[in-house]
Each structure stands twice: as C-alpha cells, then as structure tokens.
Amino acid sequence: MKLRSSISILALVLVAAISSPTTANAATKICIAYDIGGLGDRSFNDATLAGVKKAQDQFTFTFEGVVTDGTAADRIKRLRTLAVKNCAAIVAVGAEYKKAVDQLSSEFPNLQFAIIGDASIASLNVTSIVFSDIQGAFLAGFSAALTTKSGKVAMITTPSNADNYQSGFLAGVIASKKKVRTFVNYTATDIDMATSSLIKGGIDVIYTAISGSADDAFEAIVKANTAKNRKKNASDVYLILTEPDLYLTVTPNTAKYLVASVVKRVDSAIEDVIGAAISGSQISDVLDAELGVYGRRYTISDKGIEIVLKSKVLLAQATVINAAAIAAYES
C-alpha cells in the first residue's frame, strides 16, 4: 500500500509540474540594450518598452535595461555587461548594434540575442527583427495618391533606403489608378530643405521614409501652409510619416496637416521575442537562406506594418488601401 501510494503521489507531482506554470518562469530575466538617448525618445526605445509592458500582461519575468552612449566600444561593453546576468534573451535596439551583437553572439553561443532593425548577422543564436519597408511605402503611396489635389506627391528618403522605399511608394501610387506624378528626393540630413524644395514644385503630399524624425519636414510644411505670402488658391501640403518617429511633436494646430502614419509595430515584435524566450524557444523564420540569417520580417498580413489614417477622406478608404496592399504583396 505504501509503494502504491508513493507512486500515486509521484504521478500527481509530475502532472502538476507539466500542467502548471514552472517556477523557472518567475526567475526569467529579459535584458534590453537601448539605443542612444534611452527612454523618452518617442521612437524605437519607447516602442521597445511598450512591448515589454505588453509582455508583462501575459508572462512573468523581470527585465533590465542599459543605454549606450553610441560609441562602438560602449555598445560592446553594454552587451557584455548583460551577457553575464543570466538573461533569457538580450534585445539590442537598433541596427547600430550590428557589430556588437555579431561579436558577442560568437563569444556567448548559448545565449539568445535579438536585434531590431538589422538582418545581416549569420548566427543561430541571433533573432533578426525587421519590417517590410516596401509594404509600408506602398501604403503611403496609395494614401498619398488618394489625398493629393495638385496631382503631385513625393517621398523623401536616404540613398541607402532608396530601393525598397521607392519601389513600394511608386507601386502604391500606380495601384491607386489616379493620375498622379511622383517625385523622390534623397537626403540624409537636409530634410527641411528637401521638403521646402518639393513644396515649391507644387507637391502637396509628402511621405518621409527616414529613420530618426520627420520633425523638420513637418515644420517646413506648417510654415508653408501658414505663410502670409502664399499663393492664392494654393493647396495645403500634407504629411505622411513613418513611426516610431524620434521627437516628433504634433499639436492641435499642426495635426490637421498629418494625414497618415506608417507604423512599424516594434511593440508587437518585442512581445513575440519575449514570449519565445520565456518558452525556451526563439523566432527563427528564414530571412536569408544563403547567408544563414534568421528571425522575422513583419508585414501587413501579421499587422507588423500598419497605416494609421488621420484624415476623414482616407478613413473612408481604409478597406480599399489595406486590400490593395495585401493584393500586391500577400497574395
């Protein structure tokens, strides 16, 4: 009887261990290496923290964050500091961590890393999290074509981002079936000058596909729309921006010129990374089979790329805009 009772008790213990949350989860630590500036940037750092908070509603874990001063040496130092703290995963925010993650993932092959915004590290213990920029640009192009009154729309982007953004933006404009001319201005720093130049050319909807901030573009647009010497019957100029956006300030007086935002759902991606780490797995979709890069590229279909529509005209066309994008890239 004692033997049978012991066996029964042991079986109950095993069942409880399998069906109940493990105590190990309570001790799981998630580590975050924030980009320069840290929290309060209203950009990728804040979006990352938003993802952590969303994950806390589902999982039990602790987390620790560090902030880099932006130098290559400090990025390595910050990651190495976290690497010895028993982290289930270390999340590096921003492509500027590429070299540091590449080095530390080799030094700590049994530690899981994730990097936001880069898909070039060929390591099995690195999860690359990126977003389909071409799809986001398509949404912006389609929306711009529906908004314009002058029949001229434009995109501002950096030369390094030109291929994906430009092809997506042009495809979106064409898919709208509107008679619209498209222009592209390439710059990495002089965003205000680029915006002013486009406005002088009669363009009335501008999409900023630039990492960092569209604040300078927004300022130029508001200045043009409120200028005392503007031409009679001139169309107001409107902005479509990319979020997360660094330090952009939208006030009640300027919000009317913002017609849409293409949003990269960094928060959802972080939530996925944390969920995988806590379950003892990792996100490992094939991003580049030849190079051996794994992670996930978030798209319209998984709501990793979304467009938030601000104007009544576009809100009425929301279903059409999203359906066109899905048909172009997800069919």
N, C-alpha and C positions, 0 to 999 in steps of 0.2 A: 504493500500500500504506500509506503514511504517513497519507493522508487517511482511508482506511477504518479504520485503527487508531485514529485520533483520534476518529472518530465513535463507534466501539465503546466507547472509554474514556469518552466523554462520556455515552453511553447508560447505562453501568454506574453512573456517578456520579449520574445523575438517578434511576435506580431505587433506589439506596441512600438517596438523600435522601427519597424518597417512602415507602419501606417501613420506614425506621429512625426511632427517636425523634429529634426535632430537638434541636439543641444549645440552641435558644432556651428549651426547657422547663426546662433546667437553671438558667437565669437568672431564671425566673419568680418573682415575689415576690407573696405574698398578705399583705394588711395587715388587721389586726384592731383595731377600736376597741372596747375592752371597756367595759362599763358601770361605774358607780361601785362601788368595792370591789375590782375586779380579780379576779385568780385566787385561789382558795381559798374562794370563796363557796358551793361546792356547788350552784350554781344555773346560770344561763344562761352566765355567763363560763366556768365549768369545763366545761360541756357543749360550748361552742364549741371550747375547746382540745381536748377529746376528739375532736371532728370533724376538727380539723386533724391530729391524730395518726393517725386512721384514713386520712385522705387521703394522708399521708406513706407509707403502706404500698403505695400504688398509683402515686403521682405523684412527680416530682422538682421540688421548689420550696423556696424559702426563705420565711420569714414573719416579720413584725414586728408587735408589739402595743403599743398605748398604752392608758392608763387615764385616764378623765375624773374630775374632781372633782365632777361632777354639775351644774355650772352650765351655762347655755345658751352662754355665751361660751367656756367651756373646751371644750365639745363641738365647736364650730365650729373652734376652734384645733387640736384634736387631728386632726380630719379634714383640715384644710388642711395640716397637717404631713405627713400620709401622702400627700396628693394629689400632692406634688411628688417622691415617691420611686419613681416608675415601677412602681406596683403594678398587677398584672393585675386585681385587684379589691380593693375596700375593704369589709370587712364591719363594719357597725355593730350592736352587740349591744344590743337593747332599743328599745322604742317611744319612749323619751325622746330618742332621736337624730333623731326625725322632722324637726324644723325644720332641724337642722344638715345632714342628708342632702339635704333639699329644696333648701337654698341651695347647697351645694357641688356637687350634681349638675348644677345650672344653670351654675355657674362653670366646671365641668370636664365638658363634654358628651361628650367622648371617653373618659372614664374610667368604668369599671363599678363601681357601688355595689350593695351588698345590705344590707337591714335586717331584723333578726329581730324579729318581733312587731308589725309595722305593715303595713297595706295601704291606704295613702291617698295615696301620692306618685305623681303622674301624670307620670312621666319615663321615657323609653325606656331610659335607662341605669341605672335602679334596679330591682333584683330584690327584690320584697317576699316575705318568707318568713313564713308564718303557719300556724297549726294549727287543725284543725276542733274548736273548743271544744265545740260542740254534740254531737259524736260522743263526745268524752271524757266529757262529763257523762252521756250515755246509758249508757255502760259502767259509770259509777259508780252511777247509779240502779238499774240492773238488778242489780248486785252487792250494793248495799245492801238491796234487797228480798229477796234470797236469804239474807242474813245475819241480818236482824233477828229477834228473838224477841218483842219488845214490839209489833211491828206498826206502829212509828213510825220514820220515817227523815227526815233533814233535810240541807239543803245550806246552807252559809254562803258568800256571795259579796258582791261590791261592787255598788252600784246600777248602775254603768256596765257591768258584765258580766252583768246580770240576764237579759236576753232570751235570749241563746244558751244560757247555762248552765241556766237554769231550765227552758226548754222541753225540752232534752235530758235533764235529770235526771228530770223528770216522765214523759217518754216512756219512759225506761228502766224506771222503776218499774211503769208500766202494762203494758209488754211482758212483764214477769216473770209476770203473771197471778196475783200474790199479793195477798191482802187487806192492803194496806199504806197507811197515811196518810202524806202527805208534807208537809213544812214547809220554808219558806225564810226565812233570817234574813239581812238585808242590813246589812253593815258594812264599813268600810274600815280601821278601826283597833282597835276593841274586840273582837278575836276571842275572847279568853279569856272575856269577859263573855257574848258571844253563845253560846259553847259551853256555859257553865255554865247559862244560861237554858234551852237546849234539853234538857240533861240533866235538869233539874228537871221538865221537861214530860213525862218518860218516854221520850224518844227515845234509842235505843241504837245507832244507826249514823249517823255524821255525815260528810258529804263537804265538804271545804274546797276551794272553787274560787276561790282568791285568789292573786294574784301576790305573791311575796315569801316568806312562810313560814307553815306550819301549826304551828309550834312552840308557840305559845300555846294553840292548840286541843288539841294533843296533851298538853300539861301539865295542862290542865283535865280531860281525860279520865282520865288516870292518877290524878290527885288524887281524882276521884270514885270510881274503881274500887277505890282502896286506903283510902278513908276508913273510920275505925273506927266511925263512927255511921251508916253506910249502912243502908238498909232491908233487912230480911231478904228473901231470895229475889229481890232486885233484880238485873236483868240487867246484865252488864258492858256498858260502852259501847265501841264500836269506831270506828276512824277510817279513812276513805278520803281520801288526799291527792293533790295534783297535783305532779308532778315535771317539771322540776327544781325543787327546793324550797330556799329560802335558809336556810342554817344549821340545818336540822332535824337533831337528834341522836336516833338510835334506839339504845337499849341493850338488852341481853338481857332486862332486867326490863320494858321498855316495848314491845318488839317484838310481844308477843302481842296487843296491842290494835290493831295496824296490820294491817288485813285486805287492803288493796289500795292500789296506787298507779296513778293515770292518768299515763302518761308521754308527754311531748312529746319526740320524738326529734330534738332540736336537733343532736345529733352527726351524724346521717344527713343532715340538711338542709345542714349546713356542708360535709360531704363532697361533696354534689352541687354546691354552689356553686363549690367549688374545682375540681372536675373540669371543670365548664363553662368556668371562667375559663382554665384551662390549655389547653383545646382551642380557645380563641379564640371561644367562644360564651357564651350566657347562658341562664338559665332564664326563660322568658317565657310561661308559661301565662296566659291571660286571667283576671284576678281580678275586674275591674270594667271591662267594655267601654265603658260610658258615660263613666266618668271617665278611662279610659286607664291603668289600674293593672295591672301585670304581675308575675309571679313564680310562686309555687306555694303552694297550700294543702294541707298534708299531712293525710292522712286514715287511717282504719283500713285501707283497701284497700292502700295503699302502705306500711303499717306505720310511718307517721309519727306515728300515735296508737296507743298500746298500753296495755293494763292488765296490770300485774304483780300476780298474785294471791298472797297470803301465807297465807291460811287453807286448811286441808285441805278444808273444805266448798266453798269457791269453786274450788279447784283441780280438784275433781271435776266442776265445772260449766263449766270453761273453754271447751269447744267450744260449749256452749249460749249462753254470754254473747257470744262473738265472732260466732256465727252470727246472733244476734238483732240485733246492731248492724249487721252487713253488710246484713241483710234490710231494716232500717229506712232506711239511708242510701245503700247502694251498689247497690241493685237498679235 
